[in-house]
Amino acid sequence: MCGRLNQFAKLPALSLAGRALRVERRKDSGKEDVRSQAPSIHNLCPTDYADVLTMEESELVATRMRFGLIPSWAKGGKAEVNKKFRLTFNARSETIFELASYRQAVMQRRCLVPVTGWHEWPDRGTPYFIHNADGSPLLLAAIWDVWQSPLAEDQASGPMHTSMSVVTTPPGRYMAKFHDRSPLVLDGERALAWLSPGQAKEELQSFFQPYESELLEAYRVSNAALLPQNKSAESLVPISSPVPQMDDVSVADENETPELGLEL
């Protein structure tokens, strides 16, 4: 699963990701449909808005999108679809071509989510922050869509939602310590290829491989990271040493789950 993200501020994310992808021309899209939304950088949760990269006419474009895809065909007003599609923040690679919410988006609307890292918890009370040990950005493969409300009462607040889901795969060896799913992380040319239009289903399926990297590092953080309303840097502060890559022990086998009384 990948339900908590951490990002750079918008333009640094675009600049860093652009350099990583070796794309010279990059710009802001000016298409934000949530002008009143403050940026969520730390502990970004489903239904928050994330900075997302797309490719338009060979230019890398940054756009803010809701974390949790709302398909264009969804019926109802904003309140109804926000509630109905609050769990669409991840799209499993095994079913992405089958489910109605995702199958058109994966063929036509692919994007990247640049992050400093993400949180996982192998049990209810032990959150871990996963990142690159050298601080370099990670690029998560995602899909997106645009939905527009037909209701008059939604027009004043902005009738349109641009939204995305992060693609997940079975975990690589290191990520298997923390969860049985992992976001699809893409590097360099593969990340750029993910954005390229006109790819066949078979070509896209070749991207769906568990991510392995010696740079990946995870350490335990405060239980406060479990709270969606906690948007502070506290959610990134380590309270333990990094989990080593070499041993095969799942951290779930080593942790005891405290009674937190948290409603997630």
Phi, psi and omega in degrees: 000156176216091186242001177223121183242156171230135186233164167285170167295161194303300185292320173302322179298316180295317181294312181295315180295323178298319178293320180298325181270357180060039176257122186279321185260124180211151185206165169279143185282331187069017185251016181302129180257013180227064187297334182270356183280126173286146180299136173255108185256313178266137173055051180286124189247166174307138185080350167289174180250133183244154173276127189231146181251130173234170177244124177231115179051050177068013176249138176278124187240136177259130180222146175271133181225147175296136178276097186133102190291132170250113183293152184299335183272000184300136182262146177115181178270183185300315182298319182292313183287328176299321179286317185294326186247038179279349181250017182262032183281342176237142176239113182290133181298331183290336184236006187296331180273354184256322186283135184300328182293335191241336195294327177283321181297318182294331179279331191238337188223090180249150183211176177235142176247108179281129182225156168278338179165187179211165180256143168224155172222120181290341171213178191299332189246013185228080178284142176236145174257125182251131185202176171276130185299333180270005177081002181288152182290154173249143181247115181264132176288137181211170175232157184217166179205168178236129178238144179230133181286138176271356188270138181298324183291346179269352187292322184295323182273001183098109189279353191252140171242124165256125191218162184215161172232138176278133179283137177238154178227173166302153186282155167285181186301315182287316182294336179296343176293336191246333183195161178269006173227157178215145172297151177279106180265132181237139180249147166045241185297326179293323178295316179296321179295326178301327181278347185290133181283167170078020181272144178282163179305316182297323178293319180293323179298333180292343177285338192279071180240141176304140184275130176235131177201135177290345179281338182299137180216143179224141175219156181284144178235174182300149175299343177299338178294342180286341185273119182302329182283351180276103181251020183270167178291352177304330182291351181251352187284123181290141173240011176206168175288156178300146177286125182293151179283332196284319185283162184257013183280130174286138179294337177297332179285342185257347187259144169259142183266112179283160175276109186262333185068025181267141176257111185259000000 
